[in-house]
Amino acid sequence: MNITVYLGANMGNDPSFREAAEEIGRMIAGEGDTLIYGGSGVGLMGILADAALSGGAEVIGVEPQFFLDRGLLHEGITKTIPTETMAERKVLMMEMGDAYIALPGGIGTLDEITEVITLAALDRHRKPCILYNKNGYYDPLAEVFDRMTAAGFLSEAARKKVHFAADADEIRAILKGTRYS
């Protein structure tokens, strides 16, 4: 399975975010899956890639040329796919993924995961969309989705397509259900 992971290129200020990135990288490797991510060697992105690589996973980075020009590429990954734009990067990462996981991150992470959630809500794909809610990081977003549902802007069926997982075991269970369904 190709697992597309969105996460911060910064470390964040909570050490548990680093642990989460390591945990997901190890999980992907342990399941024999391939990591698809943004290609950077910095911040949580670098931690994730290092953990997946050390477990023997194939790691594919999709990196816009302007980031490559700034020297942000993780030099040890299996394969790099350069793109011209962030939009092109998003499309390729979505097309390559069999499942999507968002770890803590910033506005770019939010942009990427909400696009795949939107496409799931519109029945454009049936792939799992999982937000790793480490230490309640995504609680405010879950509240917004629940509020959208209560207000009639998001259907119950579409809301159920978005998973908020507290730990890697929950993520693994969601992926296992997907893998064999």
C-alpha angles and dihedrals in degrees: 000000000000109000115199111205125193119196146136126300085208126067097236120217099271114084090209089071089064089049090051092053091049091047094052092045090052091045092053091049093044092054092048092245130143122244117225112189143141096285100237125139095205134086121352089337091065092045091052093049093046092052093048092046094048088055091052099256124149107246121200120189123200105200131173113236093242089061090047089052089054091054097246097132118118100239095204101058122116097240138002124206111195120210133188097225142023088243091057089048091053093050094049093047090050094047092049096047127092090185135011129222126183118200121188111302144129137271094306091055090049091049093051098046095043090055092055090044090052091051090049090051088052090050092244090132139006098214121128118262110202129181113199098222095199110182090348093298093148097038092109091053092049088052091052091050090049090049091050089052094048090048092051098249097108121041121232088241092054092045090055090058090069115078124198108197124192096201146004092269090062090047091049090051092051091049093046089054089051095044094058102032 
